[in-house]
Every structure is written in C-alpha cells, then in structure tokens.
Amino acid sequence: MSWTRKILLFLGLLSTLAAIALIAVAVTQNKPLPKNIKYGIVLDAGSSHTNLYVYDWPAEKENDTGVVQQVEVCKVEGPGISGYSHATEKAGPSLMQCLRRAEEVIPPNQHPETPVYLGATAGMRLLSLEDKSAADKVLSSVEKTLRSAPFNFQGARIISGQEEGAYGWITINYLLGSFKQSGWTKFLHILKSVSETSGALDLGGASTQITFVPDEIPYESPESWLHFRLYGKDYKVYTHSFLCYGKDQALRQKLARDLQTTENGRLLDPCFHQGYQRTVNISDLFRNPCTSAEKKQLPFSQLYIQGEGDYQKCRRNIQYLFNKTNCPYSSCSFNGIYLPPLQGDFGAFSAFYFVMNFLNLTNEKSPVALDKVASAIQSFCARPWQEVKLAYHQIKEKYLSEYCFSGTYILSLLQNGYEFTEENWQRIHFLGKIGSSDAGWTLGYMLNLTNMIPAEEPAAPPLSHGSYVGLMVLCSLVLVSVLLLAWLLFHKPKCLQKGIV
C-alpha cells in the first residue's frame, strides 16, 4: 500500500505540474505581441489653409476597425496652396515647417515606409477652373517638396467634392465604430430604431458637403450616389458637394449680389457688427468663378462696407443665395439639386464646428435647441464692433468680423438649404474631435488609399484571447480536481477510515 500511495501521489503531483505548464504555455502563447506601430501622413490643402495630420496604428491590426488614431496635427503658416497662384514656386516650400514636425514625431527608421498624401479641395478646384496652368504649377511645386521629404510620397492631387463628402462620412463612422458592431450593439440599434450610420456635414471656405445613408433608396439623380462595401456590408450613400457655398465664397456671393443695389460704392451691411468698416477691391471680389457671373462695369473700383449688425436683415440677404424655385425631383435642397429625406444623426464638422463652438453653441451632452441657437446668433450680431473687439482681442480681426455672417449663414444653410427643422435639429452634433482624432475627410482618405477598411469581415479566431485563457484555466482546474478525487477514491486517508468495521 505504501508503494501504491507513493505512485498515486507522484501521478497527482505530475498532473498538477502538467496543468500549471499548460496554463503557462497558453498565457505565453497568447500574450499580445509588442506594438509594431505604422504611420501615415495626410495633408489637407483647403481653400484658406493647409493642415498636416499624422496617424498611427498597430501593424498587426491593419484591418481591425478603431485602431487608427491621430497623433499630430500641424497647421501650415500662410494661405492655402491655391493662394499661391501668383507665386506658384512658393506653394511647396510653405509646407516644409510641418513636414519637419512630422519627421520629429515619426521614428527616423520608419520615415522611408511612411506614406504621405496630399488632397487639395475646393480652393484648388476653383483655381483649376479659373487658371488651370497656375493650378498645375502649384501642384507641381507641392509634389517637388513632398518628394524631397524622407517619406514615401504617394501623390498630390485635387479631390472631387463627391470624394470629399464620402471620405468625411467614412471618417465619422469609422471613429464612431459604426461599420463594425458587436451582436449586442446591433441588437440595441434595432430596438431603438437608430440609424446604423451617421450622416456627415462638412463646411469649408469654398464648398460644403452633405452625405448620409437614407432609409429608402429612390431611383433619382444617379450621379448623387456612391456604393461602398465595408466589413461585409453594402452601403448606398447619398452625397453632394456645393462648390461656392463654403462660408468664404458664400460671403463673396452675398457681397457681389448686394453690390448690384449700390450706386456709390457704399454698402450698409447687416451681417457685420455696427461700427465695423471694411474696404474691398471690386476686382478681387469678381475674380473667381463663384462671382464672375455677377460682374458688370462699375463707376468705382472699391466697395466701402459699414456694419449694421442686424441678424434678421442678414438672414433675409443670405436667403437669396439659395434658389428654391425649381426642383426637377421629388425633393431638393437648393439650386435644383436632389436631396432625399434626411435620415439619422449627423456629425457637423470643420467650419460648422469652429463657428458654432466660438458662439458657444456646441454642447456635447445635449444639442442646443434651434430657437436658442438663433437667439444667440442674433445677440452676438447686435453687439457693437468695439465691444466685440475688446472681448475677443486674441482673435484676428478678419476672422472675428465674419463670425456674425458665418453663424447666420450656417443656420440658413442647415434650415433653408438642407431643410433641418426644429424636430430634427437635435440630431445635428457639432464635432471637433472624436476621441483623439479630428473630424474631417483626411482619415477616411488615408483609410481608403491604404485599403485599411476591408470589403469583407477579416478572419478572426472563434474565441478572444481572454476567453481562451479562461477556458484553459477552467479545464486545468477540472483536471486537477479529477486527479485528486481519483487519489482519494483509490486510497482513503486514515481520517476517512475511522468507524469502518
């Protein structure tokens, strides 16, 4: 019996050691590997300025949603690259400061494999229409500079308005995790009847975009639709870009229209604060395609603007920018452009956010009611210019002077252009960032060009790392318990033998 006891004890000990070894191997084998980080750079060459964004992601998770994050943003000093139309050779060198910043952020050994892209938006679209030769020279200068940087240059081009809208929609929904949802998230979405994706509202200096997935897909305006297949699901997305309806070009359009009513070159403008004065060269006002149609011979070369600070008059003036008289479809936004019924939540970013945030109308917890938004903009416009200058002395005068117009224009565009009402206004969320990344089109642009959102669901193991380890531990504990029970059954200790005759 003593030898049997020793053998059973040895086997029990051996089994225990084997189970411990099994657990150790499982934990070691499934331990996440050290992060192998990859980087990407996108330059957003807008109409008023250029921003450089640096993104990173774990190399082993390239096709797993939610892993790409923004690690750096650098604002290029000076105007947008379209502003160098008369000195095209300076467009490229203007980017050097931010490229050097990217060199500091990204480890030197990864510079050669880091892709860099530049996408130019509405400012360059307008310059290309106005002077294609100048636009080509600007892009050539930019490309020369980007090729001289130590990164992997992938291209510099003018993106279409439709692309800009689509990439903004991809960015918003990628960062919100809308494309790849767990079973519980999908179930909750069904219960709440919440739209699976969010729409995107983008406003720049020269154009504005609206993009969303409608409830029903009518067969109208085929050019307004894009098809995506992301993570095994098909999306049919409505998108339209309104060139000349960014906030800067909209102001030019309004001034060009107002100019028709003045005879002496003096304009009392309700969209500027009372006491504000500005002089505008007539030639500058009519030099691009957004206003060239309004051009006529005038007996004066300059327009002298005096602010009036009247929100209601400003709103009426802006209304003329949106032609609602002709609609060849079942429903339209303005200028005869098809717009399906609005659906779901919308993320409004870029200038939508910057202007509304300045006016303190971007409450993250609960959106500000439409009547309160209108009241706040009206109160701001009514403030005298000297008071506004004193209160916001740190902001450049040009930008500060235009917040009254921009706030009123945004409200007009959303209400009268896109027909948001008091009921669905609460579904607009003004977004500056989602997590650590800026809301905008650049992330979607990079994700598309690097194929980091697959058309089909990536292959995944049946169990997560945590579930696998937990199951291994449970099996090991069961194994040890069985061995101990076997030992007790084959050789009862003396304490259990008491009382047995």
C-alpha positions in Angstrom: 0.0 0.0 0.0 2.9 2.4 0.7 4.2 1.9 -2.9 0.7 2.5 -4.4 0.3 5.6 -2.3 3.6 6.9 -3.5 2.8 6.2 -7.1 -0.6 7.9 -6.9 0.9 10.9 -5.1 3.6 11.1 -7.8 1.0 11.0 -10.5 -1.1 13.6 -8.8 1.9 15.9 -8.5 2.9 15.3 -12.1 -0.6 16.1 -13.3 -0.7 19.3 -11.3 2.7 20.3 -12.8 1.4 19.5 -16.3 -1.7 21.6 -15.7 0.4 24.5 -14.5 2.7 24.1 -17.5 -0.3 24.1 -19.8 -1.6 27.3 -18.4 1.8 29.0 -18.6 2.2 27.9 -22.3 -1.3 29.2 -23.1 -0.8 32.5 -21.5 2.7 33.0 -23.0 1.5 31.9 -26.5 -1.5 34.2 -26.5 0.2 37.2 -24.9 -0.2 40.3 -27.1 3.0 41.0 -29.1 4.9 44.3 -28.5 3.4 47.0 -30.6 4.8 47.4 -34.1 3.5 50.9 -35.0 3.0 52.1 -38.5 2.5 55.7 -39.6 0.7 57.7 -42.3 0.6 61.4 -43.3 -2.2 63.3 -45.0 -2.1 67.0 -45.9 -5.5 68.7 -46.2 -4.9 71.5 -48.6 -8.0 73.6 -48.1 -9.0 77.0 -49.6 -7.9 79.1 -46.6 -5.1 77.0 -45.1 -3.4 73.6 -45.1 -3.2 71.1 -42.2 -0.8 68.2 -41.9 -2.1 65.1 -40.0 0.0 62.2 -38.7 -1.8 58.9 -38.0 -0.6 55.7 -36.4 -1.9 52.1 -36.0 -0.6 48.8 -34.8 0.8 46.9 -37.8 -0.7 43.6 -36.8 -4.2 45.1 -36.7 -4.3 47.0 -40.0 -7.8 45.7 -40.9 -9.3 45.9 -37.5 -11.6 48.9 -37.0 -11.0 51.6 -34.5 -7.2 51.2 -34.2 -6.0 54.1 -36.4 -5.5 57.3 -34.3 -4.3 60.8 -34.9 -1.1 61.6 -33.1 -0.2 65.0 -34.5 -1.7 67.9 -36.4 0.3 70.8 -37.7 -1.3 74.0 -39.3 0.8 75.3 -42.2 1.5 79.0 -41.9 0.1 81.3 -44.6 -2.8 80.8 -47.0 -4.0 77.6 -48.6 -1.9 76.4 -51.6 -4.4 78.0 -54.0 -3.4 81.4 -52.6 0.0 81.0 -54.3 -1.5 81.3 -57.8 0.7 84.3 -58.5 3.8 82.8 -56.9 3.4 79.1 -57.6 7.0 78.3 -56.7 6.3 79.2 -53.0 3.4 76.7 -52.6 5.7 73.7 -51.9 8.2 75.3 -49.6 5.3 76.6 -47.4 4.8 73.0 -46.3 8.4 72.5 -45.0 7.8 73.5 -41.4 5.1 71.0 -40.9 7.0 68.2 -42.7 9.9 68.8 -40.3 7.4 68.4 -37.5 6.3 65.1 -38.9 9.9 64.0 -39.1 10.3 64.6 -35.3 7.1 62.7 -34.5 7.8 59.6 -36.6 10.8 57.5 -35.7 13.6 58.1 -38.3 13.9 54.4 -39.2 10.2 54.4 -40.3 10.4 57.5 -42.5 11.0 55.6 -45.8 8.0 53.4 -45.3 5.6 56.1 -44.1 3.1 57.1 -46.9 2.4 60.8 -47.4 -0.6 62.0 -49.3 -1.9 65.5 -50.2 -5.5 66.1 -51.1 -6.5 69.6 -52.3 -10.1 70.6 -52.0 -12.4 73.4 -53.2 -9.9 76.2 -53.3 -7.8 74.3 -55.9 -11.0 73.2 -57.7 -11.8 76.9 -58.2 -8.3 77.8 -59.2 -8.3 74.9 -61.7 -11.5 76.4 -63.3 -10.1 79.9 -63.2 -6.5 79.2 -64.3 -5.6 75.5 -65.0 -2.0 76.4 -65.8 -1.5 78.0 -62.4 -3.2 75.1 -60.6 -0.9 72.6 -62.3 2.2 74.7 -61.3 1.0 74.8 -57.7 0.6 71.1 -57.6 4.0 70.6 -59.3 5.7 72.8 -56.6 3.9 70.9 -53.8 4.9 67.5 -55.3 8.5 68.6 -55.6 8.6 69.5 -51.9 6.9 66.3 -50.8 9.3 64.1 -52.9 12.2 65.8 -51.2 10.9 64.8 -47.8 12.2 61.5 -46.3 8.8 59.9 -46.6 7.1 57.6 -49.1 5.4 60.1 -51.4 2.1 58.6 -52.7 0.6 61.5 -54.6 -0.8 65.1 -54.5 -4.0 65.8 -56.4 -7.2 67.8 -56.4 -10.0 65.6 -54.9 -13.6 66.0 -56.2 -16.4 67.3 -54.0 -18.0 63.9 -54.0 -14.8 62.3 -52.8 -14.5 64.9 -50.0 -18.0 64.2 -48.8 -17.6 60.4 -49.0 -14.2 60.5 -47.1 -15.8 62.7 -44.4 -18.6 60.2 -44.0 -16.1 57.3 -43.7 -14.1 59.2 -41.1 -17.1 59.9 -38.9 -18.5 56.4 -39.0 -15.0 54.7 -38.6 -14.3 56.7 -35.5 -17.8 56.1 -34.1 -17.4 52.3 -34.8 -20.5 52.2 -37.0 -19.0 49.9 -39.6 -18.1 47.0 -37.3 -20.6 46.3 -34.5 -20.9 43.5 -32.0 -24.1 41.5 -31.8 -25.3 43.3 -28.8 -24.7 46.7 -30.4 -26.6 45.7 -33.5 -29.5 44.4 -31.3 -29.7 47.6 -29.4 -29.7 49.7 -32.6 -32.7 47.6 -33.8 -34.6 48.1 -30.5 -34.0 51.9 -30.6 -34.6 52.2 -34.4 -31.4 54.2 -34.6 -29.7 54.7 -37.9 -26.8 52.4 -38.3 -24.5 55.1 -39.7 -24.3 58.8 -39.1 -24.5 61.5 -41.8 -21.7 63.9 -42.4 -22.0 67.7 -42.8 -18.8 69.4 -43.9 -18.2 73.2 -44.4 -15.0 74.7 -45.7 -14.1 78.1 -47.1 -15.1 77.3 -50.7 -17.5 74.4 -50.6 -19.9 72.4 -48.3 -20.9 68.7 -48.4 -23.8 66.7 -47.2 -23.5 62.9 -47.1 -25.7 60.2 -45.5 -27.5 56.8 -46.0 -31.2 57.4 -46.5 -33.9 55.0 -45.2 -35.2 54.3 -48.7 -33.2 54.5 -51.9 -35.2 56.3 -54.6 -34.0 56.0 -58.2 -33.4 59.7 -58.7 -30.2 61.6 -59.6 -27.8 58.6 -60.2 -24.8 60.9 -60.0 -25.5 61.7 -56.3 -25.0 58.1 -55.1 -21.9 56.1 -54.1 -21.6 52.4 -53.3 -19.3 51.1 -50.6 -18.8 47.5 -49.3 -17.2 47.7 -45.8 -16.8 44.8 -43.4 -19.1 42.6 -45.3 -22.0 45.1 -45.6 -23.1 47.2 -48.6 -23.8 50.9 -48.2 -25.5 53.1 -50.7 -24.6 56.7 -49.8 -26.1 60.0 -51.0 -23.6 62.8 -51.3 -23.4 66.2 -52.8 -20.8 69.0 -52.7 -21.9 72.6 -53.3 -18.9 74.4 -54.8 -19.0 78.2 -54.0 -21.1 77.6 -50.9 -18.3 77.4 -48.3 -18.5 80.3 -45.8 -15.9 82.5 -47.5 -17.2 82.1 -51.1 -20.8 82.5 -49.8 -19.8 85.9 -48.3 -18.3 86.8 -51.7 -21.5 85.8 -53.4 -23.6 87.9 -51.0 -21.4 91.0 -51.4 -21.4 90.6 -55.2 -25.2 90.5 -55.1 -25.5 93.4 -52.6 -23.2 95.4 -54.8 -25.9 95.5 -57.5 -28.1 97.7 -55.3 -25.5 100.3 -54.5 -24.7 103.3 -56.8 -21.8 105.0 -54.9 -19.8 102.1 -53.7 -21.0 102.3 -50.1 -22.8 99.4 -48.6 -24.6 99.2 -45.2 -24.2 95.5 -44.4 -26.4 93.9 -41.7 -24.0 90.9 -41.5 -21.2 92.9 -39.9 -21.3 94.5 -36.5 -22.3 98.1 -36.1 -19.2 100.3 -36.2 -17.2 97.8 -38.3 -15.7 99.1 -41.6 -14.1 97.3 -44.5 -12.9 98.2 -47.9 -13.0 95.6 -50.7 -11.4 95.8 -54.2 -14.0 95.2 -56.8 -11.5 93.3 -59.0 -10.8 90.8 -56.1 -14.5 90.3 -55.5 -15.2 89.2 -59.0 -12.1 87.3 -59.9 -13.2 83.7 -59.3 -15.9 81.5 -60.9 -18.2 81.9 -57.9 -18.9 85.6 -58.5 -17.7 86.2 -62.1 -21.3 85.8 -63.5 -22.4 88.9 -61.4 -19.6 91.1 -62.8 -20.5 94.3 -64.5 -18.9 97.6 -65.3 -19.0 99.9 -62.3 -18.0 103.6 -61.9 -15.9 102.8 -58.8 -13.1 100.4 -58.0 -13.7 99.8 -54.3 -16.6 98.8 -52.1 -16.8 100.5 -48.8 -18.7 98.4 -46.2 -20.2 99.7 -43.0 -21.6 97.2 -40.5 -25.2 97.4 -39.3 -25.4 94.4 -37.0 -29.0 93.3 -37.9 -29.4 89.5 -37.8 -32.9 89.4 -39.4 -31.8 91.6 -42.3 -28.7 89.5 -42.7 -30.8 86.3 -42.7 -33.0 87.7 -45.5 -30.0 88.7 -47.6 -28.5 85.2 -47.3 -31.8 83.6 -48.3 -31.2 84.9 -51.9 -28.2 82.6 -52.2 -30.5 79.5 -52.1 -32.6 79.2 -55.2 -35.7 77.1 -54.1 -37.9 77.9 -57.1 -37.1 75.0 -59.4 -36.9 71.3 -58.3 -37.0 68.6 -61.1 -37.0 65.8 -58.4 -39.4 64.6 -55.7 -37.4 66.8 -53.2 -34.5 69.2 -53.4 -32.1 71.1 -51.2 -31.5 74.3 -53.4 -30.4 75.2 -56.9 -32.4 72.2 -58.3 -30.1 69.7 -56.5 -31.8 66.4 -55.4 -31.9 65.7 -51.7 -33.6 62.6 -50.3 -35.4 62.9 -46.9 -32.9 63.4 -44.1 -32.2 60.3 -42.0 -30.5 59.6 -38.7 -27.9 61.6 -36.7 -25.5 64.0 -38.4 -21.9 64.9 -37.5 -21.2 68.5 -38.5 -17.5 69.4 -38.6 -14.8 71.7 -39.9 -16.2 75.3 -40.1 -19.6 74.1 -38.9 -17.9 73.2 -35.6 -15.4 76.1 -35.4 -18.0 78.8 -35.9 -20.6 77.2 -33.6 -18.0 76.5 -31.0 -16.9 80.1 -31.0 -20.6 81.1 -30.4 -20.7 78.6 -27.5 -23.4 76.5 -29.3 -21.7 73.1 -29.3 -23.0 71.5 -26.1 -21.7 67.8 -26.2 -24.2 66.4 -23.6 -27.4 67.8 -25.3 -27.6 69.8 -28.5 -28.8 73.4 -28.1 -32.4 73.9 -29.3 -32.9 75.7 -32.6 -34.6 78.7 -31.2 -31.8 79.2 -28.7 -29.2 79.0 -31.5 -31.0 81.7 -33.5 -31.3 83.9 -30.4 -27.6 83.5 -29.5 -26.5 84.4 -33.1 -28.9 87.4 -33.1 -27.5 88.7 -29.8 -23.9 88.3 -31.0 -24.6 90.2 -34.2 -26.2 93.0 -32.3 -23.1 93.7 -30.2 -21.1 96.8 -31.2 -17.9 96.1 -33.0 -15.7 97.9 -30.4 -17.2 95.7 -27.7 -16.6 92.5 -29.7 -13.0 93.6 -30.4 -12.3 94.2 -26.8 -13.9 90.9 -25.7 -12.1 88.7 -28.3 -8.8 90.7 -28.7 -6.8 87.5 -29.2 -8.6 86.6 -32.5 -7.5 88.1 -35.8 -9.8 90.9 -36.9 -10.7 89.4 -40.3 -12.0 86.2 -38.7 -13.7 87.9 -35.8 -15.5 90.3 -38.0 -17.1 87.4 -40.0 -18.5 85.3 -37.2 -21.8 87.1 -37.4 -22.2 86.3 -41.1 -20.8 82.8 -40.7 -23.2 81.9 -37.8 -26.2 83.3 -39.7 -25.1 81.5 -42.9 -24.7 78.2 -41.1 -28.2 78.5 -39.7 -29.6 79.5 -43.1 -27.8 76.6 -44.9 -29.0 74.0 -42.5 -32.5 75.3 -42.1 -33.3 76.7 -45.6 -30.8 74.8 -47.7 -30.9 71.3 -46.2 -34.3 71.8 -44.5 -33.5 70.7 -41.0 -36.4 71.6 -38.7 -37.0 72.1 -35.0 -37.8 68.4 -34.8 -34.6 67.0 -36.3 -32.2 69.9 -35.4 -31.4 67.9 -32.2 -29.9 65.2 -34.4 -27.1 67.5 -35.5 -23.9 67.1 -33.4 -21.2 69.7 -33.9 -17.9 67.7 -33.7 -14.4 69.0 -33.4 -12.8 65.7 -32.4 -13.9 62.1 -32.0 -11.6 60.6 -29.4 -8.1 61.8 -30.3 -8.8 62.4 -34.0 -10.2 65.5 -35.7 -13.5 65.0 -37.5 -12.8 65.6 -41.2 -12.2 63.9 -44.6 -8.4 63.2 -44.2 -8.6 60.0 -42.1 -11.2 58.5 -44.5 -8.9 59.4 -47.4 -6.0 57.6 -45.9 -8.1 54.6 -44.9 -9.3 54.3 -48.5 -5.9 54.7 -50.1 -4.2 52.2 -47.8 -7.2 49.7 -48.0 -7.4 49.6 -44.2 -11.1 49.0 -44.2 -11.6 45.6 -45.9 -14.7 44.9 -48.1 -15.2 41.7 -46.1 -15.0 40.9 -42.4 -11.4 39.9 -41.5 -10.9 36.4 -40.4 -10.9 36.1 -36.6 -10.4 33.3 -34.1 -13.5 31.8 -32.6 -12.5 32.9 -29.1 -10.9 36.1 -27.8 -7.6 36.0 -26.1 -9.2 36.4 -22.6 -11.9 33.8 -23.3 -9.3 31.3 -24.5 -7.1 31.7 -21.4 -10.1 31.5 -19.1 -11.2 28.2 -20.7 -7.7 26.8 -20.4 -7.6 27.6 -16.7 -11.0 26.1 -16.1 -10.0 22.8 -17.9 -6.8 22.7 -15.9 -8.7 23.1 -12.6 -11.1 20.3 -13.6 -8.1 18.1 -14.5 -6.5 18.6 -11.1 -9.8 18.1 -9.3 -10.4 14.7 -11.1 -6.9 13.5 -10.2 -7.3 14.4 -6.6 -10.7 12.7 -6.5 -9.2 9.6 -8.0 -6.4 9.6 -5.5 -9.0 9.9 -2.6 -11.1 7.0 -4.1 -8.2 4.6 -4.5 -6.5 5.3 -1.2 -8.7 6.9 1.5 -6.8 8.7 4.2 -6.9 7.3 7.8 -9.3 10.1 8.9 -11.9 8.8 6.4 -11.4 5.2 7.5 -12.5 5.7 11.2 -15.7 4.0 12.1 -15.3 1.4 9.2 -15.5 -2.1 10.7 
